[in-house]
Amino acid sequence: MALPVGVQIRYWSIAAVALLLVLWFLGDVILPFVLGGAIAYCLDPVADRLERWGLGRVLATVLITLVAILVFVVMALAVIPTLVEQAVSLVNVAPQLASQLWTFLNERFPELMREGSVVRESLQSLGATIQSKGGALVQGIVSSAVGVLNVLLLVFIVPVVAFYLLLDWDRMVARVDELLPRDHAPVIRQLAHDIDATLASFIRGQGTVMLILGTYYAVALMLAGLPFGAIVGAIAGLLSFIPYVGAIVGGGLALGLAFFEFWGDWVRIAIVAAIFFSGQFLEGNILTPKLVGGSVGLHPVWLIFALSVFGALFGFVGLLVAVPVSAALGVLVRYVLGRYQKGRLYQGLEGRGPDEE
């Protein structure tokens, strides 16, 4: 005899609260395992494909690991140093750019910059805010990204965790399936399938879109001669998972740098603008429809809200799990709404059959 619905809800609620408490207390300690699990999840379809081609699971995992190590080494030697160098240079030159902006506006638009004008007061207020908060922001980023995360721990632990999880992924999924409550196993499997489809479309597909756009923007801006083109392109690609945000932030930063660097050379400024317009066309008409699809169901506002809430509650780990958790919650909410619309609470007396009246 199955447990009453109220008792089941109580048990599952306790389990959900316990999971949240674990995330809360462990915090950044579980970061290597979260990253390792995410990597294993993303690479599992590749391993399955290699298995269908005749390779064993062990050999497929070893092959994927070797290719991943090769890609990491190439990036560490060729890409990452350039991004770090440009990021540091951009931070160091920011005060100079602010001074040039002030001089530029005074020379070109003296009426807007007269004493007591709204534009002048707004810029002064913005500059004071950045000056007062900038140090704390940088210190917080450094402490969370270097001190707490412990780069060496990530470098050595994450690949090991990812390797073993990828090796045993199918066995783990089968074991979890065996532990499902028998009465609800079909529904849970269907929900898990829907969540997996959403995550596969968004994380794997959108991750590929981010990589392609980031590479395109960085290479194109560097070829256009824009200072800090690589880091600007990387920022635009990284933020492209939120529609229009990557293009607005990256495009605004690139055009701002282009106006400072190429003022009067309207052709080069137009080239920078064309790079982002073409990137948006590529993303909206080719990459996103082909790689992500239209059935993901993750609204940009929902993503921003999830990132804000999970980031505030669980720190950097919360930012990592925000997207998959929000995708899972979206599937569950759609399921609950579907059941609600089929039930008596929604349909009322009109939903009764002839024999129920």
N, C-alpha and C positions, 0 to 999 in steps of 0.2 A: 504494500500500500504506500503510495507516494505521500510525502510530507505535505501538509497544508501550504497553500501559496504564501500565507503570511509568515510562516516559519521559514520557508525558503528565502523570501525577501530579506528576513532578518539575518540569516546566515550569510547571504551574498553581500549585504550591506556591511557586515562586520569584516568580511574579507576585503572589500574595497577600501574601508577605512584603514585596515591594517597595512595594505599596500601603500597607501598615501603616507602613512606614518613612517614606513620603511624608507620611502623616497625622501621624506623630510629629514630624518635623522642621519641617513647615510650620505645624502647630498653628493658631493663631488667624489666621494670614495668609490661609488659605483660607476663613475664616468667611463673608465676603461671597458667595463663590461657592457655598458649601454652602446658604446661605439663599436665594440667587437660584435655584439649581436646585430647591430644595424648593418655592418659590413657583411656579415654572414647571410643575413636576410636578402640583401641586394645581390649577392653572388650565387645564391642557391639555384636560381634558374640557369645560370651558366653551368654549374656543376651537373644539374639534371640533363642539360643538353649534351654535355660531354659523355655522360653515362649512356644516353641513347645512341651515341656514336660508337659505343663499345668499350669505353674506358671504365675501370672500376672507380668506386667513390674515392678511395684513397689516392689513386693516381690523378683523378680529376682535381681533387683538392690541392695536391702538391703542385700540379701544373698551374692552377689559378694563383697559388701563392707565389710561385716563381715569377709569373708575369707581373703580379702586383708589386713585388719587390723591385723588379726592373723599372716599372713605371715610377715608383717612388724615388728610386735612385736618380733617374733622369730629371724628375721634377726638383729634387733636392739640389742637384748640381746646376740645372739650367734655368729653372723658373722661379723657385722660391727666393733665392738670393736677390733676384731683380725686383720682385714684389716687395721684399722687406726693405731693400735699399730705397726704392721710390716712396714707400710709405713713410720711412723715417725722414727722407728729404722733404716730403710734402708737409709733415708736421713742423719741421724746422723752418720752412720758408713761409708758413702760414702768416706770422706777424708781418713779414715783408709784403705779402700779397694784400693783407688788410690795409697797410699803409698806402700801397699803390692804388687800391680801390678808392680810398679816401681822396687821394690826390686827383685821380681820374675824374671822380664825380665833381670835385670842386672846379676842375678846369672845364669839363664838358657841360655840366649842368649847374652853373652857379646859383640860379634861381631856386633850385630844389634844395641846395645846401646852405642857404642863407641862415643866419643865426635865428634860432627859434622855430625853424621849419619842422614839420612832422617827420620828414625823411631824415634830417640831421639828428633829431632827438632819438628816433628809432634806431639808427645805426650806432649812436653812442651807447644806448641802453643795451643793444645786442653785443657790442664789443665788451662792455663791462661784465655782462653775464658770462660770456665765453672766457674772459680772463679770470673771473672768480671761480667758475666751475670747471674750467679746462684741466687744471692740475688735479683736482679730485677725480675727474673722469679718467684721465690717463692713469692715475695711480690705481683706481679701481680695476681698470682693464688689465693692467700689468699684474696686479695681485691675483686676479681671478684666472688669468690665462697662463701665468707662469708659476706663481707661488703655489696656488691651490691645486691646479691641475697636474703639476709636476710633469714637465715635458718628457723627461727621461722615462718616467713610468708609462706614459702613453705610448712612447715609441716602442718599448719592449713588451708591454703587457697586451696592448690592443691586438697586434698581429697574432700572438699566441692564442688569445681568447677567440678571435675570429676564425683561426685555423680549426680549432677543436669544435667550435659550434658548427662551422660549415661541414666538417667531417661527419658529425652526428645529427645534422639537422633533420633528416627524414625520420630517424629513429626517435628523436625528441617529439616530433609532431605526432607520430604514431602512439607514443607513450601518453601524451596529453589526451589524445582521442580516447584511449582506453579508460582514462580517469573521468571522462565526462559523465554527468548524471544521465542514466539511460533514458529517463522519461523525456529529457530535453535535448538529447544528443543531436537529433536531426535539425532542430532549430538552431542550436549553437553552431553546428557545422555550416549551415547556410549563412548565418551571420558572419562566421569566420571567413567563409569564402568571399562574401561581399566586402568585408574589411580588407582582405588580402588584395582583391581586385582594385579597390580604391587606392591602397598604399602602393601597389605595383604601378598603377597609372600615374600617381602623383610623385612618389619618391624616386622611383627608377626613371620614369619618363621625364619628370621635371628636373631631376638631377642631370640627365643628359642634355636637356635644353640649357640649363645653367652653364654647363661645361662648354657647350658649343658657343653660346652667346658671349661668355666671358673671354674665351679665346679669340673670337672674332673681333670684339670691341678692343681688346688689348693690342692685338696685332695691327688692326686697322689704324688705331690712334697712334701707335708708335710709328707706323709707316707715314702717317700724316705729319709727323714731326711734333706732336703735342707733348709738352713736358708732363711727366708722370702718367703717360698714356697707359702703361701696363697696369698700374694700380687702379686707375679710374675704370678701365675695362673690367678688371677683376671685381670691383665693387658693383658695377652695373650688372655683371653676370650673376654675382652672389645674391643680389636682391631681386632678380627677375622672377623668383618663385611667387612673389606678390605682384599681380598684374599692374603694369604701369609704374610701380614704385622704382624698379631698377632703371627704367628708361628716364624717369623724371630726375632721380638723384644723380645717376651717372651722366645723363645728358646735361643737366644743369651744371654739374661740376666741370664737365669737359668744355662746355660752351663758355663758362666763366673763365677758365684757364685760356681758352682760345682767344677771347676778347682781349685779355691782358697781353698775351704773347703775340697775337697777329693783328692787333688793331690797325685798321686801314687796309689789311690784306683780306678783302672780303671773300676771295676765292677759297683761301685756306679755312676761313671760318665756315664757309658754306660746306666744305668737304667734311669738317667735323660734324656739322649738323646732319649732313647726308648719311654719315656713318650710323648715327642713331636712328634716323628715319628708316634706313634700309634694314637695320637690326630689328626694329619693331615690325616691319613688314615680314621679315623672315620668321620671326617668332610667331606672329599672329596667323599667318597664312600657310606656313609649311611645318615648322618645328612642333608647335603645340598641338595642332590637329593630328599630326602623324605620330608623335611620341607620347603625348599625354592623353589626348582624346577629350571628348566633351561630357563624359559620364562620371567625372571625378566627384563633383558636387561639393567642392570646398570653396566657399565664397571668400573673397579677399578680406572682408570685414571680420568674418569668423576666424580666419588665420591670424589677423592682427590681434584680435581679442585673445585667442589662445596663446600666442607668443607672449603677450603682456602678462596674462595671469600666471602661466607656468613659469615664466622668467622671474616674476616677483616672488612666487612661492618657493621654487626649487633652484633658483640660480641658473647657472649655465646648463646643468643637466635638464632643467625644465625647458630651456629653449630647444634642446635636442629632441625631447620626447613630445613637444607641443604639437608638432604636425601629425605624427602617427596617432596620438591620443585624440586629437580633434577629428581626424578622419574616422577613427573608430566610433567616437561619440556621434558623429554625423550619421553613420550607418545605423546605430542603435536608435537615434531619434527618429529617423525615417521609418524604421521598423515599428516603433511604438506608435507613431502617427498612423501608419497603415492599419495596425490592429485597432486603434481607437476609432478610425473611420468605418471599420467593419462591425464595430460593437454597438450594443444597445444605447450606451451613453451618448454616442454621436447620432445614430439613426433615429432614436426615440421610438415612438409608436409606429412611425412609417416604415421602420425596418423590420417589423414583425411579419412573419409569414401568416397565411390564412389560418393555420392550426393554432397560432399563438394568441389570437385575439379572443 
